[in-house]
Amino acid sequence: MNFNTVMTAIVSPFKNNKLDLNSYKKLLDFQWDGGVTAIVINGTTGESPTLEWNEIEELVQLTRDYKPEMNIVLGVGGNATDKVIQNLKKAESLKPDGILSVVPYYNKPTQEGLKQHFTKIAEATNLPILLYNVPGRTITSLAVDTVVELSKISNIVGIKEATGKTDLFSQYKEKVSDDFALLSGDDGSYLESIFSGCTGVISVISHIIPKEFVDWTKQAKSGDRSCLQAYEKYNNYCDQLFAEPNPVPVKESLKHMGIIESAEVRLPLIDCTAKHSEALKSELKTLGVL
C-alpha cells in the first residue's frame, strides 16, 4: 500500500465492555465515504493496551469482509522484544498491509537498544513496518540518526512522528530515501509539517472530518497554503480533542454525531466528564458538524 496518505487511527467502539461491531461498520462507512482509504487498528486511539487478541482479530476480519478495499495497518508493539516478535507471528496470519510499532515504553532503552529492538522485529517478519515515535507516552524518543540507520532496513518503510516538532521532517527528508514514509502523528501541526517534508498522517481528528482532512492534504501537497487558514477554525476543537486522554473525547464526539452508539472506554480510562462532553457538543455545532 501507499503509506503516504491520510490514515485514521480508528477507535474500538464498545458497548457493555464488548466490541460494538454495528457502530464499527458505521464508522468504516463514514471514513470511506469521506475519502479515507486506510486505518490503523489496535493503535493508541483503538485502546491497544486493553484489547484482547481475539478482539483485534475480529476487527481486522470484519474490516476485510465489510470494507475489503480498506487498507489496514495493525498496531504491534511493546516493551519486550521477544513478546513483540511473538505477536508479529500472530499478526502475519491476519495479513495486514503494514505494522505500526511503538517505541518501547517504561524500561527506557538507549538508542542502541532501540536500534537492536527494531532490527530484531524487522528480521522476524516480511511485513512492512512503520516506526512510531511518541515520547509523550513512551518517555524514550527515537533520535534522528537512529531513524536514519533503521530506514536502511528494507521492510522498515516509514515513521509516525508524534512529537509535534515539524522541523524533524526536514531533518529526516535530508537523510532518508525518497520512498521512506514520513507520517505525522500530531493533528495540530500536521498540515504545517507537510511543508517541511511530511508525506502523510495517522490522525484522530479525521474521525470527525475525514473529507476535509483528505482535501486539505491534497492542497498542502500541491503547495497550496490556503489549507492552513481553512484548518484554523478547527484549532479549538483540536485542543478539546486532547483535553482528556485520547480516545475519550473523540469517542464522545462520535457518539454526539450518531456514528457510534456508546462512548464507552475501558479502565483505567474513564468516560468523558459531563462538562467536557457539552463543550465538545457545542463546538461541533459551531463547526457545523452537528
VENLINUR-V40137 format. One record per run of one state. SS is the DSSP state (@ for helix, = for strand, . for the rest). FROM is the first residue (numbers start at 1). LEN is the number of residues. Records with the same first field share a line. If there is no record, write none. Layout:
BEGIN
SS: FROM-LEN, FROM-LEN
END
This chain:
BEGIN
.: 1-5, 10-4, 16-2, 20-1, 34-4, 42-6, 51-2, 67-4, 76-5, 93-5, 103-8, 124-5, 134-1, 139-5, 151-5, 162-5, 176-5, 185-2, 195-5, 204-1, 208-2, 222-4, 233-2, 242-6, 257-17, 287-4
=: 6-4, 14-2, 18-2, 38-4, 71-5, 98-5, 129-5, 156-6, 181-4, 200-4
@: 21-13, 48-3, 53-14, 81-12, 111-13, 135-4, 144-7, 167-9, 187-8, 205-3, 210-12, 226-7, 235-7, 248-9, 274-13
END
